[in-house]
């Protein structure tokens, strides 16, 4: 079992559709570790879905729950940690990420739309999903790159292939 004892072995960041959860699961399996997903943790803690939180309380309320959950996870989770796509836009979260092994899962609109299909489960992409995703990624790309220890290109690759590359990066061995 590979664990970071008091910290995650890897923190996965990237936009919706970059595969953070599926790659995170594949990586966790490979490392015999757990996957902790901050979106899932917020939903479990509140007993509500993320779209419901957005609709009923607004995005700022979600961001506050997310910020607290990320802060908890960065000191509490010991396996693979997947952050919601917008978590890194919070300056306090970026400070907390310093010193962690952060992997930016890079993806273009073609693969992202194939992966997520732009259904209603992502409130930020509910209106004009493709154009919104492109605009969001333009704004976020420098932030993802800025927090990343490693950038991994996910285009046209399976979660297992991507997970193997990340595992190689983590151990310093061949991908
Ligand atoms: C968001 C991404 C979602 C979720 C929320 C907001 C974002 O997570 O946290 O809907 O701002 O990009 P995924 O990246 O897992 O879709």
Backbone and ligand atoms as CSV (ligand in chain L), in Angstrom:
chain,resi,resn,atom,element,x,y,z
A,1,UNK,N,N,0.857,-1.206,0.000
A,1,UNK,CA,C,0.000,0.000,0.000
A,1,UNK,C,C,0.886,1.247,0.000
A,2,UNK,N,N,0.593,2.162,-0.927
A,2,UNK,CA,C,1.329,3.414,-0.969
A,2,UNK,C,C,0.451,4.496,-0.368
A,3,UNK,N,N,0.884,5.071,0.722
A,3,UNK,CA,C,0.130,6.203,1.272
A,3,UNK,C,C,1.110,7.313,1.615
A,4,UNK,N,N,0.592,8.502,1.726
A,4,UNK,CA,C,1.427,9.636,2.067
A,4,UNK,C,C,1.464,9.855,3.574
A,5,UNK,N,N,1.225,8.865,4.363
A,5,UNK,CA,C,1.143,8.880,5.835
A,5,UNK,C,C,0.253,10.007,6.360
A,6,UNK,N,N,0.668,11.256,6.240
A,6,UNK,CA,C,-0.210,12.313,6.751
A,6,UNK,C,C,-0.709,13.225,5.638
A,7,UNK,N,N,-0.443,12.855,4.419
A,7,UNK,CA,C,-0.855,13.700,3.299
A,7,UNK,C,C,-1.158,12.829,2.080
A,8,UNK,N,N,-1.901,13.377,1.122
A,8,UNK,CA,C,-2.194,12.579,-0.074
A,8,UNK,C,C,-0.912,12.254,-0.855
A,9,UNK,N,N,-0.900,11.086,-1.510
A,9,UNK,CA,C,0.255,10.763,-2.368
A,9,UNK,C,C,0.236,11.611,-3.627
A,10,UNK,N,N,-0.951,11.971,-4.081
A,10,UNK,CA,C,-1.064,12.828,-5.258
A,10,UNK,C,C,-2.397,13.556,-5.188
A,11,UNK,N,N,-2.385,14.803,-5.641
A,11,UNK,CA,C,-3.605,15.603,-5.702
A,11,UNK,C,C,-3.904,15.859,-7.173
A,12,UNK,N,N,-5.059,15.383,-7.628
A,12,UNK,CA,C,-5.411,15.533,-9.042
A,12,UNK,C,C,-6.253,16.787,-9.240
A,13,UNK,N,N,-5.835,17.624,-10.180
A,13,UNK,CA,C,-6.594,18.831,-10.517
A,13,UNK,C,C,-6.815,18.866,-12.021
A,14,UNK,N,N,-7.804,19.643,-12.432
A,14,UNK,CA,C,-8.103,19.770,-13.862
A,14,UNK,C,C,-9.563,20.116,-14.027
A,15,UNK,N,N,-9.943,20.497,-15.230
A,15,UNK,CA,C,-11.319,20.942,-15.463
A,15,UNK,C,C,-12.291,19.773,-15.478
A,16,UNK,N,N,-13.587,20.063,-15.440
A,16,UNK,CA,C,-14.579,19.000,-15.624
A,16,UNK,C,C,-14.280,18.239,-16.923
A,17,UNK,N,N,-14.342,16.919,-16.831
A,17,UNK,CA,C,-14.098,16.106,-18.023
A,17,UNK,C,C,-12.642,15.726,-18.212
A,18,UNK,N,N,-11.783,16.101,-17.272
A,18,UNK,CA,C,-10.374,15.723,-17.412
A,18,UNK,C,C,-10.144,14.319,-16.870
A,19,UNK,N,N,-11.129,13.765,-16.180
A,19,UNK,CA,C,-11.023,12.379,-15.726
A,19,UNK,C,C,-10.478,12.241,-14.315
A,20,UNK,N,N,-10.641,13.270,-13.499
A,20,UNK,CA,C,-10.041,13.210,-12.164
A,20,UNK,C,C,-10.555,12.005,-11.360
A,21,UNK,N,N,-11.852,11.738,-11.453
A,21,UNK,CA,C,-12.392,10.638,-10.662
A,21,UNK,C,C,-12.011,9.277,-11.256
A,22,UNK,N,N,-12.149,9.126,-12.558
A,22,UNK,CA,C,-11.838,7.810,-13.152
A,22,UNK,C,C,-10.339,7.527,-13.105
A,23,UNK,N,N,-9.528,8.549,-13.419
A,23,UNK,CA,C,-8.073,8.353,-13.335
A,23,UNK,C,C,-7.679,8.162,-11.869
A,24,UNK,N,N,-8.328,8.919,-10.997
A,24,UNK,CA,C,-8.044,8.795,-9.570
A,24,UNK,C,C,-8.311,7.380,-9.076
A,25,UNK,N,N,-9.415,6.786,-9.527
A,25,UNK,CA,C,-9.733,5.404,-9.134
A,25,UNK,C,C,-8.693,4.429,-9.670
A,26,UNK,N,N,-8.310,4.620,-10.935
A,26,UNK,CA,C,-7.308,3.727,-11.552
A,26,UNK,C,C,-5.964,3.871,-10.836
A,27,UNK,N,N,-5.606,5.099,-10.504
A,27,UNK,CA,C,-4.325,5.334,-9.815
A,27,UNK,C,C,-4.363,4.738,-8.408
A,28,UNK,N,N,-5.480,4.938,-7.722
A,28,UNK,CA,C,-5.607,4.403,-6.364
A,28,UNK,C,C,-5.488,2.874,-6.394
A,29,UNK,N,N,-6.114,2.262,-7.399
A,29,UNK,CA,C,-6.050,0.800,-7.522
A,29,UNK,C,C,-4.598,0.354,-7.709
A,30,UNK,N,N,-3.912,1.079,-8.592
A,30,UNK,CA,C,-2.509,0.756,-8.908
A,30,UNK,C,C,-1.611,0.888,-7.679
A,31,UNK,N,N,-1.911,1.870,-6.852
A,31,UNK,CA,C,-1.065,2.146,-5.680
A,31,UNK,C,C,-1.575,1.436,-4.427
A,32,UNK,N,N,-2.666,0.682,-4.578
A,32,UNK,CA,C,-3.311,0.044,-3.419
A,32,UNK,C,C,-3.627,1.089,-2.350
A,33,UNK,N,N,-4.152,2.204,-2.811
A,33,UNK,CA,C,-4.492,3.304,-1.909
A,33,UNK,C,C,-5.975,3.637,-2.077
A,34,UNK,N,N,-6.455,4.567,-1.277
A,34,UNK,CA,C,-7.845,5.024,-1.402
A,34,UNK,C,C,-7.916,6.236,-2.317
A,35,UNK,N,N,-9.114,6.464,-2.857
A,35,UNK,CA,C,-9.380,7.719,-3.561
A,35,UNK,C,C,-10.314,8.543,-2.694
A,36,UNK,N,N,-9.947,9.788,-2.489
A,36,UNK,CA,C,-10.854,10.716,-1.796
A,36,UNK,C,C,-11.194,11.816,-2.787
A,37,UNK,N,N,-12.497,12.017,-2.992
A,37,UNK,CA,C,-12.969,12.960,-4.003
A,37,UNK,C,C,-13.697,14.082,-3.256
A,38,UNK,N,N,-13.243,15.326,-3.414
A,38,UNK,CA,C,-13.840,16.398,-2.594
A,38,UNK,C,C,-15.296,16.664,-2.961
A,39,UNK,N,N,-15.663,16.506,-4.242
A,39,UNK,CA,C,-17.077,16.682,-4.615
A,39,UNK,C,C,-17.953,15.674,-3.867
A,40,UNK,N,N,-17.507,14.407,-3.893
A,40,UNK,CA,C,-18.274,13.350,-3.218
A,40,UNK,C,C,-18.330,13.608,-1.720
A,41,UNK,N,N,-17.223,14.117,-1.153
A,41,UNK,CA,C,-17.188,14.370,0.293
A,41,UNK,C,C,-18.149,15.497,0.673
A,42,UNK,N,N,-18.224,16.535,-0.162
A,42,UNK,CA,C,-19.158,17.633,0.117
A,42,UNK,C,C,-20.591,17.103,0.038
A,43,UNK,N,N,-20.856,16.276,-0.955
A,43,UNK,CA,C,-22.216,15.724,-1.087
A,43,UNK,C,C,-22.559,14.832,0.107
A,44,UNK,N,N,-21.592,14.019,0.534
A,44,UNK,CA,C,-21.855,13.119,1.666
A,44,UNK,C,C,-22.069,13.922,2.950
A,45,UNK,N,N,-21.260,14.965,3.135
A,45,UNK,CA,C,-21.349,15.745,4.373
A,45,UNK,C,C,-22.654,16.535,4.461
A,46,UNK,N,N,-23.131,17.008,3.313
A,46,UNK,CA,C,-24.335,17.848,3.332
A,46,UNK,C,C,-25.608,17.050,3.074
A,47,UNK,N,N,-25.440,15.835,2.528
A,47,UNK,CA,C,-26.606,15.040,2.157
A,47,UNK,C,C,-27.336,15.630,0.960
A,48,UNK,N,N,-26.637,16.478,0.191
A,48,UNK,CA,C,-27.263,17.092,-0.984
A,48,UNK,C,C,-26.335,16.951,-2.185
A,49,UNK,N,N,-26.902,17.040,-3.369
A,49,UNK,CA,C,-26.057,16.993,-4.564
A,49,UNK,C,C,-25.462,18.380,-4.810
A,50,UNK,N,N,-24.379,18.412,-5.577
A,50,UNK,CA,C,-23.761,19.705,-5.891
A,50,UNK,C,C,-24.730,20.606,-6.677
A,51,UNK,N,N,-25.442,20.086,-7.688
A,51,UNK,CA,C,-26.417,20.964,-8.357
A,51,UNK,C,C,-27.440,21.550,-7.377
A,52,UNK,N,N,-27.892,20.754,-6.403
A,52,UNK,CA,C,-28.851,21.271,-5.419
A,52,UNK,C,C,-28.228,22.388,-4.576
A,53,UNK,N,N,-26.981,22.210,-4.172
A,53,UNK,CA,C,-26.315,23.248,-3.367
A,53,UNK,C,C,-26.193,24.538,-4.188
A,54,UNK,N,N,-25.793,24.393,-5.452
A,54,UNK,CA,C,-25.686,25.571,-6.324
A,54,UNK,C,C,-27.035,26.278,-6.439
A,55,UNK,N,N,-28.073,25.495,-6.678
A,55,UNK,CA,C,-29.392,26.098,-6.929
A,55,UNK,C,C,-29.984,26.696,-5.659
A,56,UNK,N,N,-29.883,25.954,-4.559
A,56,UNK,CA,C,-30.545,26.406,-3.326
A,56,UNK,C,C,-29.745,27.468,-2.562
A,57,UNK,N,N,-28.415,27.331,-2.546
A,57,UNK,CA,C,-27.597,28.235,-1.716
A,57,UNK,C,C,-26.693,29.150,-2.528
A,58,UNK,N,N,-26.469,28.818,-3.800
A,58,UNK,CA,C,-25.601,29.637,-4.642
A,58,UNK,C,C,-24.167,29.127,-4.675
A,59,UNK,N,N,-23.440,29.552,-5.708
A,59,UNK,CA,C,-22.060,29.081,-5.866
A,59,UNK,C,C,-21.150,29.482,-4.698
A,60,UNK,N,N,-21.233,30.723,-4.168
A,60,UNK,CA,C,-20.321,31.068,-3.064
A,60,UNK,C,C,-20.453,30.113,-1.875
A,61,UNK,N,N,-21.671,29.673,-1.592
A,61,UNK,CA,C,-21.864,28.740,-0.472
A,61,UNK,C,C,-21.183,27.407,-0.776
A,62,UNK,N,N,-21.310,26.946,-2.031
A,62,UNK,CA,C,-20.622,25.710,-2.408
A,62,UNK,C,C,-19.113,25.879,-2.267
A,63,UNK,N,N,-18.595,27.035,-2.734
A,63,UNK,CA,C,-17.139,27.247,-2.697
A,63,UNK,C,C,-16.614,27.225,-1.266
A,64,UNK,N,N,-17.416,27.712,-0.341
A,64,UNK,CA,C,-16.997,27.699,1.061
A,64,UNK,C,C,-16.925,26.269,1.595
A,65,UNK,N,N,-17.949,25.479,1.262
A,65,UNK,CA,C,-17.940,24.065,1.682
A,65,UNK,C,C,-16.750,23.348,1.049
A,66,UNK,N,N,-16.509,23.673,-0.215
A,66,UNK,CA,C,-15.420,23.030,-0.953
A,66,UNK,C,C,-14.067,23.408,-0.337
A,67,UNK,N,N,-13.906,24.702,-0.040
A,67,UNK,CA,C,-12.625,25.164,0.539
A,67,UNK,C,C,-12.330,24.431,1.845
A,68,UNK,N,N,-13.346,24.300,2.690
A,68,UNK,CA,C,-13.161,23.627,3.976
A,68,UNK,C,C,-12.846,22.145,3.770
A,69,UNK,N,N,-13.530,21.532,2.822
A,69,UNK,CA,C,-13.307,20.112,2.547
A,69,UNK,C,C,-11.904,19.871,1.983
A,70,UNK,N,N,-11.458,20.740,1.085
A,70,UNK,CA,C,-10.114,20.581,0.518
A,70,UNK,C,C,-9.068,20.734,1.625
A,71,UNK,N,N,-9.248,21.735,2.478
A,71,UNK,CA,C,-8.278,21.954,3.566
A,71,UNK,C,C,-8.203,20.724,4.467
A,72,UNK,N,N,-9.368,20.158,4.785
A,72,UNK,CA,C,-9.407,18.940,5.617
A,72,UNK,C,C,-8.704,17.789,4.916
A,73,UNK,N,N,-9.000,17.627,3.631
A,73,UNK,CA,C,-8.466,16.487,2.883
A,73,UNK,C,C,-6.952,16.565,2.718
A,74,UNK,N,N,-6.439,17.774,2.575
A,74,UNK,CA,C,-4.994,17.907,2.343
A,74,UNK,C,C,-4.180,17.492,3.556
A,75,UNK,N,N,-4.807,17.506,4.728
A,75,UNK,CA,C,-4.076,17.037,5.904
A,75,UNK,C,C,-4.600,15.683,6.386
A,76,UNK,N,N,-5.798,15.293,5.893
A,76,UNK,CA,C,-6.398,14.061,6.407
A,76,UNK,C,C,-6.351,12.887,5.453
A,77,UNK,N,N,-6.427,13.141,4.158
A,77,UNK,CA,C,-6.451,12.027,3.193
A,77,UNK,C,C,-5.029,11.532,2.957
A,78,UNK,N,N,-4.900,10.212,2.850
A,78,UNK,CA,C,-3.543,9.673,2.703
A,78,UNK,C,C,-3.308,8.989,1.358
A,79,UNK,N,N,-4.348,8.828,0.573
A,79,UNK,CA,C,-4.183,8.173,-0.730
A,79,UNK,C,C,-4.176,9.196,-1.848
A,80,UNK,N,N,-5.006,8.928,-2.859
A,80,UNK,CA,C,-5.126,9.843,-3.993
A,80,UNK,C,C,-6.275,10.805,-3.681
A,81,UNK,N,N,-6.039,12.076,-3.945
A,81,UNK,CA,C,-7.064,13.097,-3.668
A,81,UNK,C,C,-7.454,13.780,-4.982
A,82,UNK,N,N,-8.735,13.747,-5.314
A,82,UNK,CA,C,-9.232,14.428,-6.517
A,82,UNK,C,C,-10.011,15.669,-6.079
A,83,UNK,N,N,-9.618,16.826,-6.608
A,83,UNK,CA,C,-10.307,18.073,-6.269
A,83,UNK,C,C,-11.344,18.406,-7.329
A,84,UNK,N,N,-12.448,19.016,-6.917
A,84,UNK,CA,C,-13.410,19.538,-7.883
A,84,UNK,C,C,-12.706,20.536,-8.801
A,85,UNK,N,N,-13.202,20.634,-10.025
A,85,UNK,CA,C,-12.512,21.413,-11.060
A,85,UNK,C,C,-12.227,22.862,-10.715
A,86,UNK,N,N,-13.095,23.484,-9.897
A,86,UNK,CA,C,-12.906,24.898,-9.615
A,86,UNK,C,C,-12.170,25.182,-8.319
A,87,UNK,N,N,-11.797,24.123,-7.595
A,87,UNK,CA,C,-11.229,24.313,-6.252
A,87,UNK,C,C,-9.962,25.166,-6.265
A,88,UNK,N,N,-9.145,24.996,-7.299
A,88,UNK,CA,C,-7.860,25.714,-7.327
A,88,UNK,C,C,-8.025,27.210,-7.581
A,89,UNK,N,N,-9.245,27.653,-7.923
A,89,UNK,CA,C,-9.444,29.087,-8.160
A,89,UNK,C,C,-9.489,29.855,-6.845
A,90,UNK,N,N,-9.539,29.141,-5.745
A,90,UNK,CA,C,-9.557,29.779,-4.434
A,90,UNK,C,C,-8.113,30.046,-3.974
A,91,UNK,N,N,-7.766,31.312,-3.719
A,91,UNK,CA,C,-6.378,31.633,-3.363
A,91,UNK,C,C,-5.908,30.912,-2.099
A,92,UNK,N,N,-6.795,30.746,-1.117
A,92,UNK,CA,C,-6.388,30.070,0.127
A,92,UNK,C,C,-6.060,28.602,-0.156
A,93,UNK,N,N,-6.822,28.005,-1.047
A,93,UNK,CA,C,-6.552,26.614,-1.429
A,93,UNK,C,C,-5.199,26.505,-2.138
A,94,UNK,N,N,-4.908,27.484,-2.978
A,94,UNK,CA,C,-3.612,27.431,-3.691
A,94,UNK,C,C,-2.447,27.500,-2.697
A,95,UNK,N,N,-2.597,28.278,-1.661
A,95,UNK,CA,C,-1.538,28.354,-0.644
A,95,UNK,C,C,-1.364,26.980,0.012
A,96,UNK,N,N,-2.490,26.335,0.313
A,96,UNK,CA,C,-2.429,25.023,0.981
A,96,UNK,C,C,-1.819,23.949,0.089
A,97,UNK,N,N,-1.890,24.155,-1.225
A,97,UNK,CA,C,-1.371,23.130,-2.153
A,97,UNK,C,C,0.155,23.158,-2.267
A,98,UNK,N,N,0.758,24.255,-1.823
A,98,UNK,CA,C,2.220,24.357,-1.929
A,98,UNK,C,C,2.868,23.208,-1.149
A,99,UNK,N,N,3.788,22.523,-1.805
A,99,UNK,CA,C,4.480,21.416,-1.138
A,99,UNK,C,C,3.835,20.065,-1.390
A,100,UNK,N,N,2.612,20.054,-1.960
A,100,UNK,CA,C,1.961,18.791,-2.305
A,100,UNK,C,C,2.344,18.374,-3.730
A,101,UNK,N,N,2.199,17.093,-4.001
A,101,UNK,CA,C,2.410,16.607,-5.360
A,101,UNK,C,C,1.101,16.755,-6.108
A,102,UNK,N,N,1.054,17.752,-6.975
A,102,UNK,CA,C,-0.182,18.098,-7.675
A,102,UNK,C,C,-0.045,17.707,-9.145
A,103,UNK,N,N,-1.031,16.964,-9.638
A,103,UNK,CA,C,-1.000,16.505,-11.033
A,103,UNK,C,C,-2.153,17.165,-11.786
A,104,UNK,N,N,-1.811,17.941,-12.779
A,104,UNK,CA,C,-2.810,18.596,-13.629
A,104,UNK,C,C,-3.146,17.646,-14.788
A,105,UNK,N,N,-4.396,17.196,-14.819
A,105,UNK,CA,C,-4.856,16.351,-15.931
A,105,UNK,C,C,-5.332,17.281,-17.038
A,106,UNK,N,N,-4.521,17.382,-18.064
A,106,UNK,CA,C,-4.819,18.326,-19.146
A,106,UNK,C,C,-5.723,17.655,-20.177
A,107,UNK,N,N,-6.643,18.436,-20.712
A,107,UNK,CA,C,-7.624,17.879,-21.643
A,107,UNK,C,C,-8.138,19.003,-22.536
A,108,UNK,N,N,-8.491,18.670,-23.759
A,108,UNK,CA,C,-9.101,19.644,-24.665
A,108,UNK,C,C,-10.611,19.448,-24.695
A,109,UNK,N,N,-11.284,20.363,-25.376
A,109,UNK,CA,C,-12.747,20.330,-25.410
A,109,UNK,C,C,-13.283,19.032,-26.025
A,110,UNK,N,N,-12.578,18.487,-27.025
A,110,UNK,CA,C,-13.095,17.286,-27.691
A,110,UNK,C,C,-13.183,16.119,-26.714
A,111,UNK,N,N,-12.089,15.862,-25.998
A,111,UNK,CA,C,-12.104,14.737,-25.054
A,111,UNK,C,C,-12.999,15.033,-23.856
A,112,UNK,N,N,-12.979,16.288,-23.399
A,112,UNK,CA,C,-13.808,16.639,-22.233
A,112,UNK,C,C,-15.277,16.411,-22.559
A,113,UNK,N,N,-15.717,16.839,-23.725
A,113,UNK,CA,C,-17.147,16.695,-24.034
A,113,UNK,C,C,-17.501,15.237,-24.249
A,114,UNK,N,N,-16.568,14.460,-24.806
A,114,UNK,CA,C,-16.824,13.014,-24.954
A,114,UNK,C,C,-16.971,12.368,-23.581
A,115,UNK,N,N,-16.126,12.780,-22.641
A,115,UNK,CA,C,-16.139,12.129,-21.324
A,115,UNK,C,C,-17.373,12.486,-20.506
A,116,UNK,N,N,-17.762,13.752,-20.534
A,116,UNK,CA,C,-18.844,14.116,-19.609
A,116,UNK,C,C,-20.187,14.300,-20.276
A,117,UNK,N,N,-20.185,14.461,-21.594
A,117,UNK,CA,C,-21.469,14.551,-22.279
A,117,UNK,C,C,-22.280,15.789,-21.908
A,118,UNK,N,N,-21.718,16.613,-21.026
A,118,UNK,CA,C,-22.364,17.865,-20.620
A,118,UNK,C,C,-23.823,17.674,-20.228
A,119,UNK,N,N,-24.028,16.850,-19.227
A,119,UNK,CA,C,-25.386,16.681,-18.713
A,119,UNK,C,C,-25.634,17.714,-17.599
A,120,UNK,N,N,-26.717,17.521,-16.878
A,120,UNK,CA,C,-27.123,18.529,-15.886
A,120,UNK,C,C,-26.401,18.402,-14.547
A,121,UNK,N,N,-25.478,17.436,-14.434
A,121,UNK,CA,C,-24.845,17.236,-13.135
A,121,UNK,C,C,-23.762,18.280,-12.864
A,122,UNK,N,N,-23.476,19.126,-13.851
A,122,UNK,CA,C,-22.461,20.158,-13.635
A,122,UNK,C,C,-23.098,21.533,-13.809
A,123,UNK,N,N,-23.489,22.127,-12.698
A,123,UNK,CA,C,-24.276,23.361,-12.770
A,123,UNK,C,C,-23.590,24.492,-13.525
A,124,UNK,N,N,-22.253,24.550,-13.437
A,124,UNK,CA,C,-21.572,25.656,-14.122
A,124,UNK,C,C,-21.671,25.522,-15.640
A,125,UNK,N,N,-21.919,24.290,-16.100
A,125,UNK,CA,C,-21.954,24.047,-17.538
A,125,UNK,C,C,-23.375,23.825,-18.037
A,126,UNK,N,N,-24.341,24.271,-17.249
A,126,UNK,CA,C,-25.740,24.003,-17.600
A,126,UNK,C,C,-26.176,24.792,-18.836
A,127,UNK,N,N,-25.609,25.977,-19.010
A,127,UNK,CA,C,-25.995,26.817,-20.149
A,127,UNK,C,C,-24.828,26.889,-21.125
A,128,UNK,N,N,-25.102,26.629,-22.384
A,128,UNK,CA,C,-24.088,26.718,-23.435
A,128,UNK,C,C,-22.794,25.989,-23.029
A,129,UNK,N,N,-22.888,24.683,-22.766
A,129,UNK,CA,C,-21.789,23.969,-22.105
A,129,UNK,C,C,-20.435,24.042,-22.802
A,130,UNK,N,N,-20.413,23.865,-24.110
A,130,UNK,CA,C,-19.098,23.833,-24.758
A,130,UNK,C,C,-18.392,25.183,-24.686
A,131,UNK,N,N,-19.109,26.249,-25.038
A,131,UNK,CA,C,-18.513,27.591,-24.995
A,131,UNK,C,C,-18.126,27.956,-23.562
A,132,UNK,N,N,-18.947,27.554,-22.607
A,132,UNK,CA,C,-18.651,27.854,-21.203
A,132,UNK,C,C,-17.391,27.110,-20.762
A,133,UNK,N,N,-17.294,25.846,-21.175
A,133,UNK,CA,C,-16.113,25.052,-20.794
A,133,UNK,C,C,-14.848,25.682,-21.365
A,134,UNK,N,N,-14.912,26.098,-22.633
A,134,UNK,CA,C,-13.729,26.681,-23.288
A,134,UNK,C,C,-13.319,27.973,-22.573
A,135,UNK,N,N,-14.297,28.812,-22.238
A,135,UNK,CA,C,-13.997,30.080,-21.559
A,135,UNK,C,C,-13.418,29.813,-20.168
A,136,UNK,N,N,-14.009,28.844,-19.498
A,136,UNK,CA,C,-13.556,28.485,-18.152
A,136,UNK,C,C,-12.113,27.954,-18.187
A,137,UNK,N,N,-11.830,27.123,-19.175
A,137,UNK,CA,C,-10.489,26.535,-19.279
A,137,UNK,C,C,-9.453,27.598,-19.634
A,138,UNK,N,N,-9.856,28.583,-20.434
A,138,UNK,CA,C,-8.924,29.654,-20.807
A,138,UNK,C,C,-8.487,30.417,-19.543
A,139,UNK,N,N,-9.452,30.664,-18.687
A,139,UNK,CA,C,-9.169,31.387,-17.451
A,139,UNK,C,C,-8.390,30.512,-16.458
A,140,UNK,N,N,-8.722,29.244,-16.439
A,140,UNK,CA,C,-8.133,28.382,-15.411
A,140,UNK,C,C,-6.793,27.760,-15.779
A,141,UNK,N,N,-6.536,27.616,-17.082
A,141,UNK,CA,C,-5.315,26.907,-17.481
A,141,UNK,C,C,-4.063,27.409,-16.745
A,142,UNK,N,N,-3.833,28.750,-16.717
A,142,UNK,CA,C,-2.620,29.209,-16.024
A,142,UNK,C,C,-2.611,28.837,-14.546
A,143,UNK,N,N,-3.801,28.737,-13.969
A,143,UNK,CA,C,-3.877,28.388,-12.542
A,143,UNK,C,C,-3.546,26.905,-12.354
A,144,UNK,N,N,-4.141,26.050,-13.196
A,144,UNK,CA,C,-3.814,24.615,-13.116
A,144,UNK,C,C,-2.305,24.418,-13.310
A,145,UNK,N,N,-1.763,25.122,-14.315
A,145,UNK,CA,C,-0.327,24.954,-14.582
A,145,UNK,C,C,0.504,25.481,-13.415
A,146,UNK,N,N,0.015,26.569,-12.812
A,146,UNK,CA,C,0.768,27.183,-11.718
A,146,UNK,C,C,0.853,26.312,-10.470
A,147,UNK,N,N,-0.194,25.543,-10.195
A,147,UNK,CA,C,-0.173,24.717,-8.971
A,147,UNK,C,C,0.429,23.330,-9.228
A,148,UNK,N,N,0.611,22.986,-10.514
A,148,UNK,CA,C,0.975,21.600,-10.847
A,148,UNK,C,C,2.454,21.291,-10.643
A,149,UNK,N,N,2.686,20.146,-10.050
A,149,UNK,CA,C,4.033,19.577,-10.032
A,149,UNK,C,C,4.271,18.889,-11.376
A,150,UNK,N,N,3.240,18.219,-11.869
A,150,UNK,CA,C,3.304,17.519,-13.159
A,150,UNK,C,C,2.061,17.845,-13.973
A,151,UNK,N,N,2.247,17.969,-15.295
A,151,UNK,CA,C,1.101,18.096,-16.201
A,151,UNK,C,C,1.051,16.819,-17.026
A,152,UNK,N,N,-0.093,16.186,-17.050
A,152,UNK,CA,C,-0.224,14.931,-17.796
A,152,UNK,C,C,-1.286,15.110,-18.873
A,153,UNK,N,N,-0.900,14.824,-20.107
A,153,UNK,CA,C,-1.828,14.969,-21.222
A,153,UNK,C,C,-2.736,13.738,-21.276
A,154,UNK,N,N,-4.034,13.973,-21.252
A,154,UNK,CA,C,-4.965,12.837,-21.200
A,154,UNK,C,C,-5.610,12.545,-22.557
A,155,UNK,N,N,-5.298,13.351,-23.562
A,155,UNK,CA,C,-5.989,13.247,-24.857
A,155,UNK,C,C,-5.878,11.845,-25.459
A,156,UNK,N,N,-7.020,11.250,-25.741
A,156,UNK,CA,C,-7.064,9.963,-26.426
A,156,UNK,C,C,-6.478,8.809,-25.639
A,157,UNK,N,N,-6.337,8.963,-24.331
A,157,UNK,CA,C,-5.724,7.884,-23.537
A,157,UNK,C,C,-6.731,7.332,-22.538
A,158,UNK,N,N,-6.535,6.071,-22.165
A,158,UNK,CA,C,-7.449,5.457,-21.202
A,158,UNK,C,C,-7.035,5.852,-19.774
A,159,UNK,N,N,-7.972,5.754,-18.839
A,159,UNK,CA,C,-7.626,6.051,-17.438
A,159,UNK,C,C,-6.446,5.210,-16.939
A,160,UNK,N,N,-6.377,3.940,-17.354
A,160,UNK,CA,C,-5.274,3.085,-16.901
A,160,UNK,C,C,-3.926,3.566,-17.437
A,161,UNK,N,N,-3.908,3.969,-18.702
A,161,UNK,CA,C,-2.654,4.486,-19.278
A,161,UNK,C,C,-2.201,5.735,-18.528
A,162,UNK,N,N,-3.152,6.605,-18.268
A,162,UNK,CA,C,-2.819,7.858,-17.576
A,162,UNK,C,C,-2.355,7.560,-16.146
A,163,UNK,N,N,-3.053,6.640,-15.498
A,163,UNK,CA,C,-2.697,6.282,-14.118
A,163,UNK,C,C,-1.284,5.693,-14.068
A,164,UNK,N,N,-0.942,4.870,-15.064
A,164,UNK,CA,C,0.406,4.287,-15.074
A,164,UNK,C,C,1.467,5.376,-15.226
A,165,UNK,N,N,1.177,6.369,-16.089
A,165,UNK,CA,C,2.144,7.467,-16.243
A,165,UNK,C,C,2.316,8.212,-14.918
A,166,UNK,N,N,1.211,8.471,-14.252
A,166,UNK,CA,C,1.303,9.211,-12.991
A,166,UNK,C,C,2.063,8.386,-11.946
A,167,UNK,N,N,1.754,7.102,-11.880
A,167,UNK,CA,C,2.448,6.246,-10.906
A,167,UNK,C,C,3.952,6.281,-11.170
A,168,UNK,N,N,4.323,6.285,-12.447
A,168,UNK,CA,C,5.749,6.368,-12.796
A,168,UNK,C,C,6.357,7.683,-12.323
A,169,UNK,N,N,5.626,8.756,-12.510
A,169,UNK,CA,C,6.124,10.069,-12.069
A,169,UNK,C,C,6.291,10.106,-10.559
A,170,UNK,N,N,5.362,9.482,-9.847
A,170,UNK,CA,C,5.396,9.515,-8.383
A,170,UNK,C,C,6.573,8.735,-7.822
A,171,UNK,N,N,6.898,7.653,-8.504
A,171,UNK,CA,C,7.984,6.820,-7.978
A,171,UNK,C,C,9.312,7.167,-8.629
A,172,UNK,N,N,9.277,8.078,-9.587
A,172,UNK,CA,C,10.507,8.469,-10.271
A,172,UNK,C,C,10.995,7.418,-11.249
A,173,UNK,N,N,10.183,6.364,-11.443
A,173,UNK,CA,C,10.567,5.301,-12.364
A,173,UNK,C,C,9.959,5.530,-13.741
A,174,UNK,N,N,10.112,4.548,-14.662
A,174,UNK,CA,C,9.552,4.684,-15.992
A,174,UNK,C,C,8.033,4.678,-15.952
A,175,UNK,N,N,7.411,5.402,-16.859
A,175,UNK,CA,C,5.955,5.470,-16.888
A,175,UNK,C,C,5.376,4.155,-17.339
L,1,LIG,C1,C,-16.853,22.571,-10.778
L,1,LIG,C2,C,-16.559,21.271,-11.053
L,1,LIG,C3,C,-17.272,20.146,-10.446
L,1,LIG,C4,C,-17.917,20.529,-9.123
L,1,LIG,C5,C,-18.727,21.766,-9.300
L,1,LIG,C6,C,-17.926,22.955,-9.829
L,1,LIG,C7,C,-16.054,23.631,-11.434
L,1,LIG,O1,O,-16.375,19.071,-10.252
L,1,LIG,O2,O,-16.951,20.747,-8.127
L,1,LIG,O3,O,-19.785,21.468,-10.170
L,1,LIG,O4,O,-16.077,24.784,-10.977
L,1,LIG,O5,O,-15.356,23.308,-12.413
L,1,LIG,P1,P,-15.726,18.206,-11.487
L,1,LIG,O6,O,-14.498,18.931,-11.911
L,1,LIG,O7,O,-15.443,16.899,-10.855
L,1,LIG,O8,O,-16.761,18.137,-12.559
